[in-house]
């Protein structure tokens, strides 16, 4: 097993865990956004280094690769949910435009923050 690959995979797993925590915390406090951006950049550097290896160098690291895949998917879902949550907050704060159908009836989506799935 390649020690360099193992070390980089372990560092990537740690960065993914940090990223997950900062994604969650960034909704509570905007100060975490800068830390999140820093972790994303560090993660990008690790991925760049890993891209220099060949597929055979990753043999024997199936568990770590599966863990990375799982954490990446979790982080992607958290980020998407955060974006949707923020969008829903803005749409419930600011009135959405009224829509008229062909008969002239006004249709306005009555969406409130508490009526939505989050």
Secondary structure, DSSP 8 states (H G I E B T S, - for coil): --HHHHHHHHHHHHHHHHHHHHHHHHHH-THHHHHHHHHHHHHHHHHHHHTTS-GGGGTT-HHHHHHHHHHHHHHHHHHHHHHHHHHHHHHHHS----EE-TT--EE-----GGGS--
